[in-house]
Amino acid sequence: VFWEVFLDLGSRLSSLIAVGCLIIFVVTLLLSSFDIPVAIITSVSCALIVTQVYGIASYFMNFNIFVAALVLFGLGMAVEFTAHFAMAFNSQTGNDDHTERLGLAMAHTFPAVLEGSFSTLVSIIPLAFASNMFTVKYMFGVIALVVVIGLVNGLFIMPGLMALLSPAIRALEARCGRKKAVRKDIESGDANQHLAQTPTPAAPLPSIQEGNAAPPGETEAEPAADDTDKDPVATATPAAPPKETAAGASSSPAWASDFEKKEAASEQEVGVVKQVGDRLKCSL
């Protein structure tokens, strides 16, 4: 019964690795808002890491159920070294310089990857001092191998492959419509078009005190022609009652009649302006 496990262990492990990579692809696709380049890069990088761990572990150790289980365990740990870098790289899609995008992604994620790898190694150090050699070899050895290989792939191999495959990545991004700069331009264009279609509120009509220009299509009522109407200052504002002379004399009845005429003309102009304003409101 013990040896029967090894009859199908290799094929079952390969099938489980394929299923695990598919799960990583689907989960990354959902968490990245259906970003296909990020999902593909992450799943392929995880497959490379777990394949290297599988090969090295099988070379230095006897292949058994424990190695197979820890290889599948390493497939989950490989996400730590790949997903963050792929997400940071794809967040720089507005930048056309592929090298600069890689540099920004590396500067953004490498400190966290180094700290995570160091903390994982520190956490498994007690396994290296176990009295049972089996624990040291198959527990500490395989987990440390996963961390070291994942760190090497995340820091060196993955950025190198992404730089080498930059034309394919650009084509994939353009194919999937994930160019953020283009999307921002489209969104800003739609916003500008919406603003252009939205009627803007009409500017306030000039006050009669600022000028007596008649609105378009309307004729201004002409006040009685006299010497005061020829003065533009007098037509702009209602004339104030003249000050008393040094002798204390008051205004004449002729002046009062002219003032009443101008006041009536100003009220007529106010009515015309209100009508124009009502028409503009109706049109808007």
Backbone as CSV, one residue per row, in Angstrom:
resi,resn,N_x,N_y,N_z,CA_x,CA_y,CA_z,C_x,C_y,C_z
1,VAL,0.841,-1.201,0.000,0.000,0.000,0.000,0.873,1.247,0.000
2,PHE,1.988,1.242,0.738,2.854,2.413,0.803,3.410,2.747,-0.571
3,TRP,3.833,1.739,-1.308,4.445,2.013,-2.605,3.408,2.376,-3.665
4,GLU,2.184,2.021,-3.451,1.149,2.370,-4.426,0.934,3.885,-4.518
5,VAL,1.306,4.580,-3.452,1.176,6.046,-3.466,2.032,6.651,-4.565
6,PHE,3.205,6.079,-4.813,4.139,6.658,-5.769,3.756,6.366,-7.223
7,LEU,2.788,5.489,-7.430,2.397,5.172,-8.798,1.736,6.355,-9.494
8,ASP,0.910,7.059,-8.774,0.180,8.204,-9.347,0.597,9.539,-8.735
9,LEU,1.603,9.558,-7.867,1.947,10.789,-7.158,2.466,11.865,-8.112
10,GLY,3.322,11.471,-9.060,3.871,12.466,-9.980,2.813,13.098,-10.864
11,SER,1.935,12.281,-11.436,0.874,12.827,-12.307,-0.144,13.632,-11.505
12,ARG,-0.474,13.151,-10.318,-1.413,13.919,-9.486,-0.824,15.259,-9.072
13,LEU,0.459,15.261,-8.756,1.095,16.525,-8.371,1.090,17.516,-9.535
14,SER,1.385,17.033,-10.724,1.348,17.935,-11.889,-0.050,18.493,-12.121
15,SER,-1.056,17.654,-11.955,-2.435,18.122,-12.125,-2.799,19.150,-11.063
16,LEU,-2.366,18.908,-9.824,-2.676,19.857,-8.749,-1.942,21.187,-8.949
17,ILE,-0.719,21.136,-9.468,0.009,22.380,-9.753,-0.714,23.183,-10.830
18,ALA,-1.210,22.498,-11.871,-1.967,23.186,-12.927,-3.247,23.795,-12.374
19,VAL,-3.946,23.038,-11.512,-5.171,23.573,-10.909,-4.851,24.762,-10.009
20,GLY,-3.751,24.665,-9.250,-3.360,25.786,-8.383,-3.033,27.041,-9.172
21,CYS,-2.323,26.893,-10.295,-2.022,28.062,-11.138,-3.292,28.661,-11.730
22,LEU,-4.245,27.809,-12.078,-5.519,28.320,-12.587,-6.275,29.087,-11.513
23,ILE,-6.236,28.589,-10.282,-6.895,29.292,-9.178,-6.218,30.638,-8.929
24,ILE,-4.880,30.657,-8.974,-4.157,31.928,-8.799,-4.538,32.914,-9.891
25,PHE,-4.665,32.419,-11.119,-5.055,33.294,-12.229,-6.444,33.884,-11.992
26,VAL,-7.403,33.069,-11.586,-8.776,33.541,-11.400,-8.858,34.523,-10.231
27,VAL,-8.214,34.182,-9.112,-8.274,35.057,-7.934,-7.588,36.389,-8.221
28,THR,-6.424,36.342,-8.861,-5.730,37.594,-9.211,-6.550,38.419,-10.188
29,LEU,-7.217,37.751,-11.107,-8.066,38.461,-12.061,-9.205,39.182,-11.358
30,LEU,-9.781,38.552,-10.357,-10.878,39.180,-9.616,-10.382,40.325,-8.739
31,LEU,-9.254,40.107,-8.056,-8.740,41.140,-7.150,-8.157,42.336,-7.896
32,SER,-7.716,42.142,-9.125,-7.138,43.240,-9.919,-8.151,43.877,-10.851
33,SER,-9.434,43.681,-10.580,-10.498,44.267,-11.400,-10.402,43.795,-12.848
34,PHE,-10.232,42.482,-13.016,-10.179,41.839,-14.330,-9.037,42.388,-15.187
35,ASP,-7.883,42.519,-14.544,-6.671,42.948,-15.248,-5.958,41.695,-15.748
36,ILE,-6.120,41.364,-17.027,-5.607,40.109,-17.573,-4.073,40.055,-17.573
37,PRO,-3.346,41.115,-17.945,-1.873,41.024,-17.895,-1.341,40.691,-16.504
38,VAL,-1.898,41.318,-15.470,-1.445,41.031,-14.106,-1.720,39.577,-13.746
39,ALA,-2.889,39.068,-14.095,-3.240,37.683,-13.769,-2.326,36.694,-14.488
40,ILE,-2.013,36.960,-15.754,-1.147,36.047,-16.511,0.279,36.069,-15.959
41,ILE,0.813,37.266,-15.723,2.178,37.377,-15.205,2.301,36.690,-13.851
42,THR,1.317,36.886,-12.976,1.377,36.282,-11.645,1.307,34.765,-11.701
43,SER,0.374,34.243,-12.456,0.224,32.779,-12.515,1.421,32.109,-13.179
44,VAL,1.957,32.686,-14.238,3.126,32.102,-14.905,4.352,32.149,-13.990
45,SER,4.546,33.239,-13.271,5.689,33.349,-12.358,5.579,32.343,-11.219
46,CYS,4.385,32.159,-10.689,4.199,31.151,-9.644,4.488,29.751,-10.168
47,ALA,4.078,29.474,-11.407,4.365,28.166,-12.001,5.873,27.954,-12.166
48,LEU,6.619,28.999,-12.550,8.073,28.873,-12.671,8.718,28.587,-11.319
49,ILE,8.281,29.286,-10.294,8.866,29.090,-8.961,8.626,27.676,-8.455
50,VAL,7.389,27.210,-8.560,7.074,25.888,-8.023,7.734,24.789,-8.855
51,THR,7.932,25.013,-10.146,8.640,24.028,-10.979,10.102,23.925,-10.569
52,GLN,10.732,25.056,-10.297,12.125,25.036,-9.843,12.257,24.361,-8.481
53,VAL,11.338,24.656,-7.576,11.368,23.999,-6.266,11.178,22.495,-6.412
54,TYR,10.265,22.093,-7.255,9.994,20.670,-7.495,11.239,19.959,-8.025
55,GLY,11.909,20.577,-8.993,13.095,19.948,-9.571,14.258,19.859,-8.600
56,ILE,14.544,20.965,-7.876,15.688,20.953,-6.952,15.427,20.017,-5.771
57,ALA,14.184,20.036,-5.250,13.856,19.150,-4.127,13.952,17.688,-4.546
58,SER,13.529,17.357,-5.743,13.603,15.976,-6.203,15.049,15.540,-6.462
59,TYR,15.913,16.514,-6.770,17.321,16.175,-7.022,18.076,15.881,-5.731
60,PHE,17.825,16.662,-4.686,18.572,16.514,-3.442,17.866,15.620,-2.418
61,MET,16.582,15.336,-2.615,15.823,14.564,-1.634,15.089,13.440,-2.346
62,ASN,14.663,12.463,-1.567,13.821,11.401,-2.098,12.404,11.932,-2.298
63,PHE,11.903,11.764,-3.487,10.558,12.272,-3.778,9.518,11.410,-3.068
64,ASN,8.716,12.058,-2.225,7.686,11.359,-1.471,6.503,12.296,-1.259
65,ILE,5.567,11.848,-0.464,4.351,12.616,-0.265,4.617,13.925,0.453
66,PHE,5.647,13.972,1.289,5.970,15.199,2.018,6.547,16.263,1.078
67,VAL,7.385,15.848,0.178,7.915,16.791,-0.813,6.798,17.310,-1.694
68,ALA,5.894,16.418,-2.106,4.783,16.844,-2.956,3.884,17.848,-2.225
69,ALA,3.608,17.568,-0.947,2.753,18.479,-0.178,3.410,19.838,0.014
70,LEU,4.724,19.840,0.299,5.415,21.115,0.514,5.622,21.870,-0.802
71,VAL,5.684,21.161,-1.923,5.739,21.845,-3.219,4.432,22.580,-3.476
72,LEU,3.312,21.942,-3.171,2.016,22.630,-3.293,1.916,23.784,-2.306
73,PHE,2.484,23.596,-1.126,2.540,24.686,-0.152,3.343,25.872,-0.695
74,GLY,4.448,25.552,-1.393,5.265,26.614,-1.988,4.553,27.350,-3.106
75,LEU,3.604,26.677,-3.770,2.832,27.363,-4.810,2.033,28.517,-4.224
76,GLY,1.489,28.316,-3.035,0.779,29.417,-2.378,1.712,30.516,-1.912
77,MET,2.905,30.138,-1.420,3.868,31.149,-0.975,4.443,31.945,-2.141
78,ALA,4.461,31.362,-3.330,5.040,32.053,-4.487,4.270,33.315,-4.849
79,VAL,3.002,33.382,-4.473,2.209,34.578,-4.776,2.813,35.806,-4.105
80,GLU,3.413,35.597,-2.928,4.012,36.720,-2.199,5.117,37.390,-2.996
81,PHE,5.834,36.630,-3.809,6.977,37.164,-4.540,6.604,37.698,-5.925
82,THR,5.394,37.478,-6.379,5.043,37.807,-7.769,3.868,38.779,-7.893
83,ALA,2.824,38.572,-7.117,1.584,39.330,-7.342,1.783,40.818,-7.083
84,HIS,2.497,41.174,-6.026,2.675,42.586,-5.696,3.474,43.314,-6.772
85,PHE,4.529,42.649,-7.264,5.348,43.277,-8.305,4.561,43.440,-9.600
86,ALA,3.788,42.422,-9.975,2.994,42.514,-11.206,1.944,43.609,-11.096
87,MET,1.317,43.730,-9.922,0.306,44.775,-9.742,0.938,46.167,-9.792
88,ALA,2.100,46.319,-9.143,2.773,47.624,-9.170,3.242,47.973,-10.574
89,PHE,3.701,46.987,-11.330,4.135,47.240,-12.710,2.971,47.687,-13.577
90,ASN,1.852,47.022,-13.448,0.710,47.367,-14.292,0.056,48.679,-13.887
91,SER,0.262,49.121,-12.634,-0.303,50.401,-12.217,0.396,51.578,-12.883
92,GLN,1.549,51.330,-13.533,2.294,52.385,-14.227,2.008,52.390,-15.720
93,THR,0.792,51.973,-16.127,0.494,51.867,-17.555,0.433,53.219,-18.250
94,GLY,0.273,54.307,-17.505,0.277,55.610,-18.139,1.653,56.027,-18.639
95,ASN,2.693,55.303,-18.214,4.063,55.611,-18.611,4.452,54.714,-19.781
96,ASP,4.905,55.301,-20.890,5.262,54.535,-22.081,6.665,53.934,-21.998
97,ASP,7.497,54.409,-21.068,8.857,53.893,-20.924,8.801,52.609,-20.102
98,HIS,9.060,51.469,-20.775,8.964,50.167,-20.098,10.016,50.037,-19.002
99,THR,11.209,50.543,-19.233,12.275,50.450,-18.233,11.927,51.262,-16.989
100,GLU,11.364,52.443,-17.194,10.977,53.261,-16.050,9.843,52.616,-15.261
101,ARG,8.924,51.965,-15.958,7.843,51.254,-15.270,8.399,50.140,-14.390
102,LEU,9.363,49.386,-14.912,9.989,48.335,-14.122,10.714,48.915,-12.906
103,GLY,11.414,50.031,-13.114,12.131,50.641,-11.997,11.199,51.117,-10.892
104,LEU,10.096,51.744,-11.273,9.138,52.211,-10.269,8.490,51.049,-9.530
105,ALA,8.172,49.982,-10.270,7.573,48.800,-9.626,8.556,48.136,-8.665
106,MET,9.823,48.045,-9.058,10.835,47.446,-8.188,11.052,48.280,-6.942
107,ALA,11.123,49.591,-7.099,11.306,50.453,-5.931,10.099,50.402,-4.995
108,HIS,8.932,50.140,-5.545,7.712,50.129,-4.733,7.532,48.821,-3.963
109,THR,7.960,47.694,-4.537,7.636,46.390,-3.946,8.833,45.653,-3.352
110,PHE,10.037,45.917,-3.799,11.181,45.121,-3.342,11.438,45.242,-1.841
111,PRO,11.313,46.408,-1.222,11.491,46.440,0.244,10.519,45.528,0.985
112,ALA,9.262,45.515,0.559,8.281,44.649,1.219,8.588,43.172,0.963
113,VAL,9.036,42.831,-0.253,9.381,41.437,-0.566,10.571,40.972,0.275
114,LEU,11.574,41.828,0.419,12.730,41.471,1.236,12.347,41.282,2.699
115,GLU,11.539,42.179,3.222,11.120,42.057,4.618,10.277,40.803,4.838
116,GLY,9.363,40.508,3.889,8.551,39.304,4.026,9.376,38.038,3.966
117,SER,10.361,37.987,3.074,11.222,36.806,2.980,12.071,36.634,4.236
118,PHE,12.593,37.729,4.734,13.415,37.654,5.947,12.587,37.178,7.141
119,SER,11.387,37.696,7.288,10.541,37.273,8.407,10.148,35.797,8.298
120,THR,9.929,35.313,7.077,9.598,33.894,6.896,10.777,33.002,7.257
121,LEU,11.976,33.392,6.843,13.162,32.607,7.194,13.398,32.584,8.697
122,VAL,13.180,33.719,9.324,13.363,33.771,10.780,12.360,32.868,11.485
123,SER,11.138,32.793,10.960,10.098,32.000,11.618,10.356,30.492,11.531
124,ILE,11.114,30.030,10.521,11.357,28.585,10.386,12.739,28.180,10.906
125,ILE,13.487,29.114,11.466,14.811,28.769,12.009,14.732,27.699,13.104
126,PRO,13.716,27.744,13.998,13.661,26.666,15.010,13.593,25.260,14.424
127,LEU,13.016,25.105,13.206,12.966,23.778,12.599,14.361,23.251,12.256
128,ALA,15.321,24.139,12.062,16.679,23.699,11.728,17.383,23.045,12.915
129,PHE,16.885,23.273,14.118,17.516,22.712,15.313,16.704,21.540,15.884
130,ALA,15.813,20.983,15.075,15.025,19.843,15.535,15.931,18.613,15.691
131,SER,15.581,17.771,16.643,16.375,16.559,16.891,16.168,15.524,15.796
132,ASN,15.028,15.568,15.117,14.736,14.601,14.061,15.277,15.136,12.735
133,MET,16.138,14.362,12.091,16.735,14.799,10.826,15.692,14.887,9.717
134,PHE,14.667,14.092,9.810,13.606,14.152,8.804,12.940,15.532,8.809
135,THR,12.692,16.083,9.992,12.093,17.415,10.101,13.006,18.470,9.524
136,VAL,14.298,18.366,9.809,15.243,19.354,9.297,15.312,19.300,7.771
137,LYS,15.305,18.102,7.233,15.512,17.945,5.791,14.251,18.247,5.007
138,TYR,13.115,17.703,5.429,11.906,17.806,4.613,10.983,18.953,5.020
139,MET,11.190,19.499,6.189,10.374,20.641,6.607,11.157,21.946,6.443
140,PHE,12.227,22.061,7.211,13.027,23.285,7.112,13.648,23.431,5.730
141,GLY,14.170,22.325,5.174,14.867,22.400,3.897,13.967,22.825,2.753
142,VAL,12.779,22.233,2.655,11.894,22.552,1.524,11.325,23.964,1.660
143,ILE,10.926,24.338,2.876,10.359,25.691,3.056,11.421,26.750,2.800
144,ALA,12.643,26.541,3.301,13.722,27.496,3.024,14.034,27.550,1.538
145,LEU,13.939,26.411,0.871,14.166,26.380,-0.572,13.106,27.193,-1.315
146,VAL,11.868,27.100,-0.860,10.789,27.878,-1.482,11.050,29.372,-1.316
147,VAL,11.467,29.779,-0.109,11.715,31.206,0.142,12.881,31.716,-0.698
148,VAL,13.965,30.957,-0.742,15.150,31.415,-1.482,14.857,31.487,-2.979
149,ILE,14.252,30.433,-3.523,13.943,30.436,-4.962,12.912,31.515,-5.292
150,GLY,11.903,31.682,-4.445,10.922,32.740,-4.686,11.547,34.114,-4.641
151,LEU,12.489,34.324,-3.708,13.154,35.627,-3.611,14.019,35.887,-4.840
152,VAL,14.755,34.875,-5.295,15.596,35.043,-6.493,14.731,35.333,-7.719
153,ASN,13.635,34.620,-7.844,12.745,34.868,-8.987,12.088,36.238,-8.902
154,GLY,11.652,36.619,-7.719,10.973,37.909,-7.583,11.882,39.094,-7.787
155,LEU,13.173,38.959,-7.389,14.095,40.090,-7.478,14.847,40.157,-8.805
156,PHE,15.085,39.008,-9.451,15.954,38.992,-10.629,15.277,38.400,-11.874
157,ILE,14.750,37.208,-11.746,14.251,36.513,-12.943,12.976,37.153,-13.464
158,MET,12.045,37.442,-12.582,10.769,38.015,-13.035,10.947,39.385,-13.692
159,PRO,11.686,40.353,-13.095,11.910,41.627,-13.805,12.644,41.442,-15.136
160,GLY,13.615,40.495,-15.178,14.317,40.260,-16.438,13.409,39.718,-17.522
161,LEU,12.538,38.779,-17.162,11.598,38.244,-18.144,10.610,39.311,-18.616
162,MET,10.151,40.155,-17.695,9.213,41.214,-18.079,9.881,42.245,-18.979
163,ALA,11.172,42.514,-18.751,11.898,43.420,-19.654,12.105,42.776,-21.019
164,LEU,12.369,41.463,-21.027,12.580,40.768,-22.295,11.277,40.660,-23.094
165,LEU,10.181,40.487,-22.391,8.884,40.317,-23.058,8.086,41.617,-23.102
166,SER,8.766,42.746,-23.035,8.067,44.035,-23.030,7.201,44.258,-24.272
167,PRO,7.633,43.884,-25.503,6.719,44.073,-26.645,5.429,43.270,-26.513
168,ALA,5.567,42.019,-26.041,4.359,41.202,-25.866,3.462,41.768,-24.777
169,ILE,4.056,42.319,-23.717,3.247,42.898,-22.630,2.516,44.133,-23.116
170,ARG,3.196,44.972,-23.912,2.535,46.159,-24.457,1.370,45.757,-25.369
171,ALA,1.600,44.766,-26.207,0.530,44.313,-27.099,-0.638,43.745,-26.315
172,LEU,-0.342,43.023,-25.236,-1.409,42.458,-24.416,-2.185,43.544,-23.696
173,GLU,-1.484,44.554,-23.203,-2.157,45.667,-22.531,-3.037,46.435,-23.507
174,ALA,-2.517,46.680,-24.711,-3.333,47.379,-25.707,-4.520,46.533,-26.135
175,ARG,-4.312,45.225,-26.210,-5.401,44.327,-26.601,-6.502,44.303,-25.565
176,CYS,-6.125,44.337,-24.309,-7.102,44.257,-23.218,-7.658,45.621,-22.844
177,GLY,-7.163,46.685,-23.464,-7.692,48.018,-23.186,-7.382,48.509,-21.800
178,ARG,-6.159,48.235,-21.302,-5.809,48.625,-19.949,-4.860,49.809,-19.913
179,LYS,-4.751,50.559,-21.010,-3.910,51.743,-21.011,-4.616,52.858,-20.266
180,LYS,-4.128,53.160,-19.085,-4.848,54.115,-18.238,-4.804,55.529,-18.801
181,ALA,-3.713,55.850,-19.489,-3.640,57.203,-20.038,-4.722,57.426,-21.072
182,VAL,-4.915,56.423,-21.935,-5.966,56.542,-22.954,-7.337,56.582,-22.296
183,ARG,-7.531,55.753,-21.272,-8.820,55.741,-20.607,-9.096,57.068,-19.922
184,LYS,-8.065,57.690,-19.333,-8.265,58.987,-18.689,-8.605,60.051,-19.719
185,ASP,-7.934,59.974,-20.885,-8.257,60.946,-21.934,-9.698,60.800,-22.400
186,ILE,-10.149,59.550,-22.517,-11.531,59.329,-22.946,-12.504,59.857,-21.903
187,GLU,-12.201,59.566,-20.625,-13.095,60.037,-19.569,-13.128,61.558,-19.500
188,SER,-11.951,62.188,-19.653,-11.926,63.649,-19.627,-12.639,64.228,-20.840
189,GLY,-12.517,63.548,-21.998,-13.241,64.011,-23.179,-14.739,63.918,-23.005
190,ASP,-15.208,62.811,-22.396,-16.639,62.679,-22.127,-17.110,63.740,-21.163
191,ALA,-16.264,64.040,-20.157,-16.657,65.064,-19.200,-16.737,66.430,-19.865
192,ASN,-15.753,66.728,-20.745,-15.787,68.015,-21.433,-16.985,68.110,-22.365
193,GLN,-17.323,66.984,-23.028,-18.490,66.992,-23.903,-19.770,67.198,-23.108
194,HIS,-19.816,66.578,-21.920,-20.995,66.758,-21.076,-21.109,68.203,-20.615
195,LEU,-19.938,68.788,-20.275,-19.981,70.184,-19.858,-20.365,71.090,-21.012
196,ALA,-19.941,70.724,-22.236,-20.294,71.536,-23.388,-21.782,71.455,-23.687
197,GLN,-22.393,70.288,-23.448,-23.808,70.137,-23.712,-24.659,70.723,-22.608
198,THR,-24.103,70.885,-21.420,-24.871,71.430,-20.305,-24.952,72.933,-20.438
199,PRO,-26.133,73.505,-20.485,-26.230,74.955,-20.613,-25.710,75.640,-19.369
200,THR,-24.924,76.670,-19.612,-24.387,77.437,-18.493,-25.367,78.535,-18.122
201,PRO,-25.427,78.863,-16.856,-26.343,79.924,-16.449,-25.967,81.246,-17.093
202,ALA,-26.992,82.006,-17.466,-26.755,83.275,-18.138,-26.102,84.252,-17.186
203,ALA,-25.211,85.066,-17.744,-24.551,86.074,-16.936,-25.562,87.132,-16.522
204,PRO,-25.406,87.692,-15.347,-26.352,88.717,-14.907,-26.336,89.906,-15.838
205,LEU,-27.520,90.397,-16.147,-27.639,91.548,-17.028,-27.083,92.784,-16.345
206,PRO,-26.478,93.655,-17.114,-25.910,94.861,-16.494,-26.998,95.733,-15.891
207,SER,-26.638,96.309,-14.775,-27.580,97.181,-14.084,-27.791,98.460,-14.867
208,ILE,-28.939,99.015,-14.684,-29.256,100.265,-15.386,-28.320,101.364,-14.935
209,GLN,-27.861,101.215,-13.650,-26.977,102.258,-13.162,-25.615,102.189,-13.817
210,GLU,-25.246,100.987,-14.393,-23.960,100.878,-15.066,-24.028,101.344,-16.510
211,GLY,-25.176,101.437,-17.087,-25.304,101.882,-18.460,-26.720,101.711,-18.942
212,ASN,-27.142,102.504,-19.879,-28.516,102.474,-20.358,-28.610,101.830,-21.730
213,ALA,-27.678,100.915,-22.067,-27.759,100.260,-23.373,-28.972,99.356,-23.410
214,ALA,-29.755,99.455,-24.457,-30.979,98.659,-24.574,-30.642,97.234,-24.931
215,PRO,-31.404,96.212,-24.432,-31.154,94.810,-24.800,-31.351,94.595,-26.287
216,PRO,-30.754,93.479,-26.844,-30.898,93.224,-28.289,-32.358,93.033,-28.667
217,GLY,-32.745,93.620,-29.763,-34.110,93.469,-30.244,-35.091,94.398,-29.575
218,GLU,-34.635,95.171,-28.633,-35.526,96.092,-27.947,-35.038,97.501,-28.170
219,THR,-35.966,98.426,-28.242,-35.628,99.841,-28.414,-35.841,100.528,-27.087
220,GLU,-34.881,101.341,-26.773,-34.950,102.045,-25.505,-35.860,103.260,-25.649
221,ALA,-36.677,103.413,-24.643,-37.569,104.572,-24.642,-36.753,105.823,-24.412
222,GLU,-36.887,106.760,-25.340,-36.126,107.994,-25.254,-36.830,108.968,-24.330
223,PRO,-36.134,109.454,-23.329,-36.743,110.488,-22.481,-36.831,111.811,-23.229
224,ALA,-37.505,112.710,-22.635,-37.677,114.027,-23.247,-36.322,114.670,-23.458
225,ALA,-36.169,115.208,-24.686,-34.882,115.810,-25.034,-34.713,117.110,-24.292
226,ASP,-33.650,117.203,-23.542,-33.305,118.454,-22.875,-31.796,118.476,-22.701
227,ASP,-31.307,119.469,-22.052,-29.872,119.622,-21.875,-29.292,118.537,-20.975
228,THR,-30.104,118.040,-20.028,-29.595,117.023,-19.097,-29.370,115.698,-19.793
229,ASP,-30.244,115.302,-20.812,-30.125,114.013,-21.500,-28.867,113.952,-22.332
230,LYS,-28.304,115.042,-22.725,-27.094,115.022,-23.526,-25.881,114.618,-22.699
231,ASP,-26.006,114.706,-21.401,-24.889,114.353,-20.522,-24.933,112.858,-20.234
232,PRO,-23.905,112.036,-20.594,-23.964,110.583,-20.339,-24.000,110.254,-18.860
233,VAL,-23.414,111.062,-18.018,-23.466,110.797,-16.577,-24.866,110.959,-16.062
234,ALA,-25.550,111.943,-16.582,-26.931,112.166,-16.148,-27.834,111.047,-16.609
235,THR,-27.603,110.469,-17.810,-28.434,109.370,-18.295,-28.108,108.074,-17.583
236,ALA,-26.890,107.931,-17.035,-26.519,106.683,-16.366,-27.187,106.550,-15.022
237,THR,-27.287,107.569,-14.255,-27.862,107.495,-12.910,-28.886,108.613,-12.759
238,PRO,-29.901,108.330,-11.979,-30.873,109.401,-11.733,-30.192,110.573,-11.052
239,ALA,-30.485,111.742,-11.567,-29.844,112.935,-11.033,-30.362,113.217,-9.633
240,ALA,-29.442,113.535,-8.763,-29.827,113.887,-7.392,-30.330,115.320,-7.365
241,PRO,-31.162,115.629,-6.417,-31.644,117.015,-6.312,-30.473,117.950,-6.132
242,PRO,-30.511,119.044,-6.828,-29.379,119.987,-6.719,-29.268,120.531,-5.302
243,LYS,-28.009,120.747,-4.950,-27.770,121.278,-3.609,-28.204,122.741,-3.550
244,GLU,-28.478,123.102,-2.368,-28.878,124.495,-2.159,-27.711,125.415,-2.443
245,THR,-28.056,126.530,-2.942,-27.025,127.534,-3.216,-26.586,128.156,-1.913
246,ALA,-25.582,128.933,-2.059,-25.074,129.596,-0.857,-26.142,130.446,-0.213
247,ALA,-27.072,130.972,-1.028,-28.132,131.818,-0.475,-29.266,130.987,0.077
248,GLY,-29.199,129.605,-0.110,-30.246,128.738,0.430,-31.427,128.605,-0.481
249,ALA,-31.280,128.905,-1.820,-32.411,128.801,-2.735,-32.644,127.345,-3.084
250,SER,-33.879,126.911,-3.268,-34.252,125.535,-3.629,-34.414,125.423,-5.135
251,SER,-34.637,124.111,-5.615,-34.759,123.863,-7.052,-36.061,124.448,-7.575
252,SER,-36.074,124.608,-8.911,-37.235,125.214,-9.555,-38.224,124.143,-9.959
253,PRO,-39.452,124.469,-10.205,-40.453,123.490,-10.677,-40.079,122.883,-12.014
254,ALA,-39.352,123.554,-12.893,-38.933,122.992,-14.176,-37.992,121.803,-13.967
255,TRP,-37.122,121.918,-13.002,-36.212,120.797,-12.721,-36.992,119.582,-12.205
256,ALA,-37.981,119.822,-11.368,-38.788,118.715,-10.838,-39.513,117.978,-11.951
257,SER,-40.003,118.703,-12.941,-40.679,118.048,-14.065,-39.713,117.180,-14.860
258,ASP,-38.499,117.664,-15.114,-37.509,116.863,-15.836,-37.116,115.620,-15.051
259,PHE,-36.976,115.734,-13.758,-36.612,114.580,-12.931,-37.688,113.504,-12.961
260,GLU,-38.956,113.924,-12.935,-40.049,112.949,-13.000,-40.050,112.227,-14.353
261,LYS,-39.741,112.950,-15.434,-39.684,112.312,-16.740,-38.574,111.244,-16.798
262,LYS,-37.396,111.576,-16.257,-36.304,110.607,-16.261,-36.616,109.421,-15.369
263,GLU,-37.272,109.622,-14.257,-37.636,108.524,-13.380,-38.616,107.573,-14.078
264,ALA,-39.578,108.149,-14.822,-40.520,107.315,-15.563,-39.802,106.516,-16.650
265,ALA,-38.824,107.141,-17.332,-38.063,106.435,-18.358,-37.238,105.302,-17.750
266,SER,-36.668,105.536,-16.577,-35.877,104.484,-15.913,-36.748,103.316,-15.522
267,GLU,-37.933,103.552,-15.021,-38.846,102.461,-14.675,-39.238,101.657,-15.909
268,GLN,-39.398,102.330,-17.043,-39.723,101.621,-18.283,-38.560,100.715,-18.708
269,GLU,-37.327,101.208,-18.567,-36.165,100.390,-18.891,-36.041,99.180,-17.971
270,VAL,-36.354,99.356,-16.697,-36.329,98.227,-15.755,-37.322,97.152,-16.193
271,GLY,-38.481,97.558,-16.644,-39.473,96.600,-17.121,-38.983,95.834,-18.336
272,VAL,-38.300,96.525,-19.271,-37.771,95.864,-20.463,-36.696,94.838,-20.072
273,VAL,-35.835,95.210,-19.133,-34.785,94.299,-18.692,-35.380,93.062,-18.040
274,LYS,-36.413,93.215,-17.244,-37.064,92.059,-16.606,-37.674,91.134,-17.652
275,GLN,-38.280,91.710,-18.698,-38.850,90.871,-19.755,-37.765,90.060,-20.459
276,VAL,-36.625,90.703,-20.758,-35.529,89.987,-21.399,-35.006,88.875,-20.501
277,GLY,-34.910,89.174,-19.198,-34.461,88.129,-18.262,-35.409,86.964,-18.214
278,ASP,-36.715,87.216,-18.239,-37.698,86.121,-18.234,-37.567,85.268,-19.500
279,ARG,-37.311,85.905,-20.638,-37.146,85.155,-21.879,-35.897,84.269,-21.847
280,LEU,-34.796,84.815,-21.266,-33.589,84.004,-21.161,-33.781,82.815,-20.243
281,LYS,-34.490,83.007,-19.141,-34.772,81.886,-18.240,-35.594,80.822,-18.940
282,CYS,-36.592,81.232,-19.721,-37.425,80.255,-20.436,-36.594,79.479,-21.465
283,SER,-35.681,80.165,-22.151,-34.855,79.492,-23.143,-33.890,78.511,-22.525
284,LEU,-33.393,78.815,-21.286,-32.484,77.891,-20.610,-33.224,76.727,-20.007
